[in-house]
Amino acid sequence: MSRCRRSSLLLQLLEKCQTMRQLKQTQAQIITIGLAQDAFALSRLLAFCSHPTHGSLSHAHLLFRHIHSPTLCVRNTMIKAFLLREDYANPFEIYSGLLRDGLFPDNYTFPYVLKTCAGLRDLRAGAQVHSHVVKLGFCSDTFVGNTLALMYIACGDVSSAREAFDGILQRDAASWTVMISGYSQLGDVETARMMFDESPVKDRGIWGAVISAYVHNNCFKEGLSMFRLLQAQGLEPDEGVLVCALCACAQTGAVDIGSWIHHYVNRVGFALSVRLGTALVDMYLKCGYLNSAEKVFDGMTCKDTVCWNVMILGLAMHGDGERALELFTCMKKEGLKPDDATFVAVLSACSHSGMVEEGLEVFKSMRSLYRVEPRSEHYVCVVDFLGRAGHFQEAKGIIEGMPLNSSPAERAMAWRALLSACRNHTEARWAEVAAGHLLGLEDHSGVYVLLSNIYDTYGKQDDAWRMRNCMKLRGVPKMPGCSSIQLGGHVHEFVAGIKGEQIVTCLAPLKRGNSHEGLYLYLCPLLLAGCIIHQSEHLHLKRDG
């Protein structure tokens, strides 16, 4: 067999390798026939080694160091290999080396290096690479421009990101998606929506970016509205969009939409990944549908720690502490290691179910068995179940035992939990202790209201009045209550304490719709009693007094 023919067969065999053992066997034959410095063969070897599951980054780096004069293509492949493994130090060394060797970066080099700068959040290094981009004339390149914008957004410089975006001559869908996601990360949902509206072509990725922007910035109603518009455009949502929509459903209680998504997933044969399954479980739990959540959870073939945490916390929210602890035991038997979120869920279950001894045992095991250092959330859970059981002295001891580096906000959470327990037990003495510490940490309306209500319960009207008056004198605002209902696939919010006059306009659509006539008849007496007083975009409720 000729050398040329053998080389061709070996390169074909290289493409079929499935394991590092097979790769090393093929590499040995490549070296034997004299292709050890062949640029194409080396790039394919490095590409396989960079694979996140069956590759070996250390072998790739060793191979790279033995190359006499690596080409730009080989260096690009090695930079990409480090980037895929989130190793952000070595790519700069390779990039500096190619500059020293007189090579010119191309439109493959720059995106890899800029993503490295983004991963490090290194604005200074990113700006230096940007200067090379300008010098070599790649600013208008779509791929390079998109990554420049991505880098600046990751470093928090949105104005420079916009300049990079404006410099792209031919923007693609990814260009708009990067900017929408960037503004979303900075909390600027309005500009993200404006970018979406300006985008000439709206593919599924752009729709997903704007839906994610709303949901991740707690604009859940708007996120669901965009999800419905996506459906109206005839676009099929991908997993990311479905997960965002389910998150919005969970937060707004829109179980009808969430259930539709579940049926859609089953109808189209969507693979129920861990991420999507966990989102469905979370949605059903937060909407109060425990049985549906359990069916989804039990039907999942693969579950990670997050999924188990969600189910344990869901059982805790529904007051089933015993089953939550049983699930915790099952999780450990499956070989999954509990994390700090797991213990928040388990301790919450103990709190909601009054399982004091079990809770203390779990809390003590965090350090001793699982090497998990308790955080403020864990201490708050312990204070909560001790306070609910009336063990105020022990709860105070737990708070005083919190780490010295705990922030005032974290300590305030613990004292607030104790104060809430005092309200449930109408324990004025301990309530005053908790409130005293709490007011030294924060000036929140809830402290005044809770203590005032406790005084009212004890008939201490003067003390109750003193608390309310102190709240007014200090200018502490009282946060209005809020609830919501779902009608016709839309979520309507009810906010307490906002005045207005548009009552008839508010209730007219309910009266016209036969399906809502019962709700209209229910709301009318409330209206006559002076409870409902305004709707502009939302429905608003007000309590007398």
C-alpha positions in Angstrom: 0.0 0.0 0.0 1.4 3.4 -1.0 2.2 6.0 1.7 -0.3 8.4 0.4 -3.1 5.8 0.5 -2.1 4.7 4.0 -2.2 8.4 5.1 -5.6 8.8 3.7 -6.9 5.7 5.5 -5.4 6.7 8.8 -7.0 10.1 8.6 -10.4 8.5 7.9 -9.8 6.2 10.9 -9.0 9.2 13.0 -12.5 10.6 12.3 -14.1 7.4 13.5 -12.3 7.3 16.9 -14.7 7.0 19.9 -12.3 6.8 22.8 -8.9 8.2 23.8 -7.5 4.7 23.6 -8.5 4.4 19.9 -7.2 7.9 19.3 -3.8 7.1 20.8 -3.5 3.9 18.7 -4.3 5.9 15.6 -1.9 8.7 16.7 0.9 6.1 17.0 0.4 5.0 13.4 0.3 8.6 12.2 3.7 9.2 13.8 5.1 6.0 12.3 4.3 7.0 8.8 5.7 10.5 9.3 2.6 12.6 9.7 3.5 13.8 13.3 3.8 17.4 12.1 1.0 17.4 9.5 -1.2 20.4 10.2 -4.5 18.7 9.2 -3.8 15.5 11.2 -2.7 17.5 14.2 -5.8 19.7 14.1 -8.0 16.6 14.0 -6.2 15.1 16.9 -6.6 18.2 18.9 -10.2 18.6 18.0 -11.0 15.1 19.3 -9.0 15.7 22.5 -11.1 18.9 23.1 -14.4 16.9 23.3 -15.9 17.6 26.7 -16.9 14.0 27.4 -14.5 11.5 25.7 -11.5 13.8 25.1 -8.5 14.7 27.1 -7.4 18.3 27.5 -4.1 17.3 29.1 -3.2 15.1 26.2 -4.1 17.8 23.8 -1.9 20.3 25.6 1.0 17.8 25.7 0.6 17.1 21.9 0.5 20.9 21.2 3.7 21.5 23.1 5.5 19.0 20.9 4.6 20.7 17.6 7.6 22.5 16.2 5.8 25.4 14.4 2.1 25.2 14.9 0.0 26.8 12.2 -2.7 29.3 12.9 -5.3 26.6 12.3 -3.7 24.3 14.9 -3.4 27.2 17.4 -7.1 28.1 16.9 -8.0 24.5 17.5 -6.0 24.5 20.8 -7.5 27.8 22.0 -11.0 26.4 21.3 -10.1 23.2 23.2 -9.2 25.3 26.3 -12.3 27.4 25.9 -14.7 24.4 25.8 -13.3 23.3 29.1 -13.6 26.8 30.6 -9.8 27.0 31.0 -9.3 30.8 30.4 -5.6 31.2 31.3 -3.9 29.1 28.5 -5.7 30.7 25.5 -4.0 34.0 26.2 -0.6 32.3 26.3 -1.3 30.7 22.9 -2.6 34.0 21.5 0.4 35.9 22.7 2.6 33.2 21.1 1.1 33.5 17.7 1.6 37.3 17.8 5.2 36.9 18.7 5.7 34.4 15.9 4.4 36.9 13.4 1.1 35.2 12.7 -2.0 37.2 12.1 -5.2 36.3 13.9 -8.2 35.6 11.7 -12.0 35.7 12.1 -11.8 32.3 13.9 -9.1 33.4 16.4 -10.7 36.6 17.6 -14.1 35.1 18.6 -12.3 32.4 20.7 -10.0 34.9 22.4 -12.9 37.4 23.0 -15.0 34.6 24.6 -12.0 33.9 26.9 -12.1 37.6 27.9 -15.8 37.3 28.5 -15.3 34.2 30.7 -12.7 36.1 32.8 -14.8 39.3 32.8 -11.5 41.0 31.8 -12.5 44.3 30.2 -8.9 45.5 29.9 -7.8 42.4 28.0 -10.9 42.5 25.9 -10.2 46.1 24.9 -6.7 45.1 23.9 -8.0 42.3 21.6 -10.5 44.8 20.2 -7.6 47.1 19.2 -6.2 44.1 17.2 -9.6 43.6 15.6 -9.6 47.2 14.5 -6.0 47.1 13.3 -6.6 44.0 11.1 -10.0 45.2 9.8 -12.4 42.7 11.3 -14.8 45.1 13.0 -17.5 44.7 10.4 -17.2 40.8 10.4 -20.5 39.4 11.7 -18.9 36.6 13.7 -16.3 38.8 15.3 -18.7 41.7 15.9 -21.2 39.5 17.6 -18.5 38.2 19.9 -17.2 41.7 20.6 -20.6 42.7 21.7 -20.9 39.5 23.8 -17.6 40.3 25.5 -18.5 43.8 26.4 -21.9 42.8 27.8 -20.2 40.1 29.9 -17.9 42.8 31.3 -20.9 45.2 32.0 -20.0 47.8 29.3 -23.2 47.9 27.3 -22.4 51.2 25.5 -19.2 49.6 23.9 -21.3 46.5 23.1 -23.8 48.7 21.3 -20.9 50.4 19.3 -19.6 46.9 18.3 -23.2 45.9 17.3 -23.6 49.1 15.2 -20.3 48.4 13.4 -21.5 45.1 12.0 -22.4 45.6 8.3 -24.5 42.5 7.9 -26.2 41.6 11.2 -27.7 38.2 11.6 -30.2 36.8 14.0 -27.4 36.1 16.5 -26.4 39.8 16.5 -29.9 40.8 17.7 -30.1 37.9 20.1 -26.8 38.9 21.8 -27.9 42.5 22.3 -31.4 41.5 23.6 -29.8 39.0 26.1 -27.2 41.6 27.0 -29.7 44.3 27.9 -31.7 41.6 29.8 -28.6 40.7 31.9 -28.3 44.4 32.9 -32.0 44.6 33.8 -32.9 46.9 31.0 -36.0 45.1 29.7 -37.4 48.1 27.8 -34.3 48.4 25.6 -34.3 44.6 25.1 -37.9 44.8 23.9 -37.0 47.8 21.7 -34.2 45.7 20.1 -36.6 42.9 19.5 -39.1 45.2 17.8 -36.3 46.6 15.6 -35.0 43.2 14.5 -35.9 42.7 10.8 -36.2 38.9 11.1 -37.5 37.3 14.2 -36.4 33.6 14.4 -37.0 31.3 17.4 -33.8 32.3 19.0 -34.8 36.0 19.1 -38.2 35.2 20.5 -36.6 33.0 23.1 -34.2 35.9 24.1 -37.0 38.4 24.7 -39.2 35.9 26.6 -36.2 35.0 28.7 -35.5 38.8 29.2 -39.0 39.3 30.7 -39.0 36.2 32.8 -35.5 36.7 34.3 -36.4 40.2 35.2 -39.6 39.2 37.0 -41.9 40.5 34.3 -43.8 37.2 34.2 -47.1 38.4 32.7 -45.2 40.1 29.8 -43.2 36.9 29.3 -46.4 34.8 29.0 -47.9 37.4 26.6 -44.8 37.0 24.3 -45.0 33.3 24.5 -48.6 33.5 23.2 -47.5 35.8 20.4 -44.7 33.3 19.5 -47.4 30.6 19.1 -49.5 33.0 17.0 -46.6 33.4 14.6 -46.6 29.6 14.0 -43.1 29.1 15.5 -42.4 25.9 17.5 -40.9 26.8 20.9 -37.7 25.0 21.9 -36.7 23.7 25.3 -35.4 27.0 26.5 -38.6 28.9 25.7 -40.7 26.2 27.3 -38.7 26.4 30.5 -39.0 30.2 30.6 -42.7 30.0 30.0 -43.1 27.3 32.8 -41.2 29.6 35.2 -43.6 32.4 34.4 -46.5 30.1 35.0 -45.1 29.0 38.3 -44.7 32.6 39.5 -48.1 33.8 38.3 -50.2 30.6 39.1 -51.1 30.2 35.4 -51.6 26.5 35.7 -53.8 26.3 32.5 -50.9 27.5 30.4 -48.5 25.3 32.2 -50.7 22.3 31.7 -51.0 23.1 28.0 -47.2 23.2 27.7 -47.1 19.7 29.4 -49.6 18.3 26.9 -47.7 20.0 24.1 -44.5 18.3 25.2 -46.2 14.9 25.2 -48.0 15.5 21.9 -45.0 16.5 19.8 -42.8 13.9 21.5 -40.4 16.4 23.1 -37.7 14.7 25.0 -38.3 15.3 28.7 -34.9 16.4 29.8 -33.9 17.0 33.4 -34.2 20.8 32.9 -37.7 20.6 31.3 -38.9 18.0 33.7 -37.7 20.0 36.7 -39.5 23.1 35.3 -42.8 21.1 35.0 -42.5 19.8 38.5 -41.8 23.2 39.9 -44.7 24.7 38.0 -47.2 22.2 39.3 -45.9 22.4 42.9 -46.1 26.2 43.0 -49.6 26.1 41.5 -50.7 23.7 44.2 -51.0 20.6 42.0 -48.9 18.1 44.1 -50.2 14.9 42.4 -49.4 16.2 38.9 -45.9 17.2 40.1 -45.3 13.7 41.6 -46.4 12.1 38.3 -43.9 14.1 36.3 -41.2 13.5 38.9 -41.8 9.8 39.1 -41.9 9.5 35.3 -38.4 11.2 34.8 -35.8 8.6 33.9 -32.9 10.9 35.0 -32.9 13.4 37.9 -30.2 15.6 39.1 -29.8 17.3 42.5 -31.8 20.3 41.5 -34.7 18.2 40.5 -34.7 16.3 43.9 -34.4 19.7 45.7 -37.5 21.1 43.9 -39.6 18.0 44.8 -38.4 18.0 48.4 -39.2 21.7 48.8 -42.5 21.2 47.1 -43.5 18.6 49.7 -42.4 21.0 52.4 -44.6 23.8 50.9 -47.5 21.4 51.1 -46.8 20.5 54.7 -45.8 16.9 54.1 -42.5 16.9 56.1 -42.4 13.1 56.5 -42.5 12.4 52.8 -40.0 15.1 52.2 -37.6 13.4 54.6 -38.3 10.0 52.9 -37.5 11.6 49.6 -34.3 13.0 51.0 -33.3 9.5 52.0 -34.2 8.1 48.5 -32.0 10.9 47.0 -29.0 9.8 49.0 -29.6 6.1 48.1 -29.5 7.1 44.4 -26.0 8.3 45.0 -26.6 12.0 44.8 -24.8 14.3 47.2 -27.0 16.8 49.0 -26.0 20.5 48.5 -26.8 23.6 50.5 -30.1 24.0 48.6 -31.1 20.4 49.5 -30.7 21.2 53.2 -32.8 24.4 52.8 -35.6 22.2 51.4 -35.3 19.6 54.1 -35.1 22.1 57.0 -38.1 23.9 55.5 -40.0 20.6 55.5 -39.2 20.2 59.2 -40.3 23.7 59.8 -43.7 23.4 58.0 -44.4 20.1 59.7 -43.2 20.9 63.2 -40.5 18.3 63.2 -38.1 19.9 65.6 -35.9 16.9 66.6 -35.5 15.8 63.0 -34.7 19.3 61.9 -32.0 19.7 64.5 -30.5 16.3 63.6 -30.4 17.3 59.9 -28.8 20.7 60.7 -26.1 19.1 62.8 -25.3 16.5 60.0 -24.6 19.2 57.5 -21.0 19.8 58.7 -20.3 16.4 60.3 -21.6 14.1 57.5 -21.8 16.1 54.3 -19.1 18.9 54.8 -21.7 21.5 53.9 -21.2 24.8 55.7 -24.6 26.2 57.0 -25.5 29.6 55.4 -28.0 32.2 56.6 -30.9 30.4 54.9 -30.3 27.3 57.0 -30.1 29.2 60.3 -33.4 31.0 59.4 -35.1 27.6 58.8 -33.8 26.3 62.2 -35.0 29.5 64.0 -38.3 29.2 62.2 -39.1 25.6 63.4 -37.8 26.3 66.9 -39.9 29.5 67.1 -43.0 27.7 65.8 -42.6 25.1 68.5 -42.3 27.9 71.1 -38.5 27.3 71.9 -37.7 31.0 71.8 -34.5 30.8 74.0 -33.1 28.1 71.7 -34.0 30.1 68.6 -32.2 33.1 70.0 -29.1 31.0 70.7 -29.1 29.8 67.0 -29.2 33.4 65.8 -26.4 34.4 68.1 -24.4 31.4 66.8 -24.5 32.6 63.2 -21.1 33.2 61.6 -19.5 36.5 62.4 -19.3 37.4 58.7 -23.1 37.2 58.4 -24.4 40.4 56.8 -27.0 42.6 58.6 -29.6 41.5 56.0 -28.9 37.8 56.8 -29.2 38.4 60.6 -32.4 40.4 59.9 -33.9 37.4 58.2 -33.3 35.3 61.3 -34.8 37.8 63.7 -37.7 38.3 61.4 -38.5 34.6 61.5 -38.4 34.7 65.3 -40.7 37.7 65.4 -43.2 36.0 63.1 -43.2 33.0 65.5 -43.9 35.3 68.4 -46.9 36.6 66.5 -48.3 33.1 66.1 -47.8 32.4 69.9 -48.9 36.0 70.8 -45.6 36.2 72.8 -45.1 39.9 73.4 -41.9 39.7 75.5 -39.9 37.8 73.0 -41.5 39.8 70.2 -40.1 43.0 71.7 -36.6 41.3 71.9 -36.7 40.2 68.3 -38.1 43.6 67.1 -35.4 45.5 69.0 -32.7 43.6 67.2 -34.5 43.8 63.9 -35.0 47.5 64.0 -31.3 47.9 64.7 -30.6 46.1 61.4 -33.3 47.4 59.1 -36.3 49.8 58.9 -39.0 47.6 57.4 -42.7 48.1 57.7 -43.2 44.4 58.5 -41.5 44.8 61.9 -43.9 47.6 63.0 -47.0 45.9 61.7 -46.2 42.5 63.3 -45.4 44.1 66.7 -48.4 46.4 66.5 -50.7 43.4 65.8 -49.2 41.5 68.8 -49.9 44.5 71.0 -53.5 44.6 69.7 -54.0 40.9 70.5 -52.9 41.5 74.1 -55.1 44.6 74.3 -52.2 47.0 74.6 -53.7 49.6 72.4 -51.4 52.4 73.5 -48.3 50.3 72.5 -50.0 49.4 69.2 -50.7 53.0 68.5 -47.1 53.9 69.4 -45.7 51.4 66.9 -48.0 52.8 64.1 -47.1 56.4 64.9 -43.4 55.6 65.0 -43.7 54.0 61.6 -45.4 57.2 60.2 -42.9 59.5 61.8 -40.0 57.6 60.3 -41.6 57.7 56.9 -41.5 53.9 56.6 -43.8 52.9 53.7 -46.2 50.0 54.0 -45.9 47.6 51.1 -49.4 46.9 49.6 -50.7 43.4 49.4 -51.1 41.7 46.0 -52.9 38.7 44.6 -53.9 37.5 41.2 -56.5 35.5 39.2 -56.4 33.9 35.8 -59.2 34.6 33.3 -59.3 33.5 29.7 -55.6 32.6 29.7 -54.6 36.0 31.1 -53.3 36.7 34.6 -54.9 39.8 36.4 -53.2 41.3 39.4 -55.0 42.7 42.4 -53.1 45.3 44.3 -54.2 46.8 47.6 -54.4 50.5 48.4 -54.4 52.3 45.1 -57.3 54.7 44.5 -59.2 55.3 41.3 -62.6 55.7 39.6 -62.9 53.3 36.6 -65.1 50.7 38.3 -67.7 50.2 35.6 -65.1 49.8 32.9 -63.3 47.3 35.0 -66.3 45.0 35.6 -68.1 45.4 32.2 -66.2 42.7 30.4 -67.0 40.2 33.2 -70.7 41.0 33.0 -70.8 40.5 29.2 -69.1 37.1 29.3 -71.5 34.4 30.5 -68.5 32.3 31.8 -67.5 35.2 34.1 -71.0 36.2 35.2 -70.5 34.4 38.5 -67.4 36.4 39.2 -69.1 39.6 38.3 -71.9 38.8 40.8 -69.3 38.0 43.4 -67.4 41.3 42.9 -70.5 43.5 43.0 -71.1 43.2 46.8 -67.4 43.9 47.4 -67.8 47.0 45.2 -70.8 48.2 47.2 -68.9 47.6 50.4 -66.2 49.9 49.1 -63.5 47.3 48.7 -62.8 47.6 45.0 -62.0 51.1 43.9 -59.9 51.2 40.7 -58.6 49.4 37.7 -56.4 51.0 35.0 -54.3 48.2 33.7 -54.6 46.0 36.8 -57.5 45.4 39.2 -56.9 47.0 42.6 -58.4 46.2 46.0 -58.6 48.2 49.1 -59.4 47.2 52.7 -61.4 49.7 54.7 -59.4 51.2 57.6 
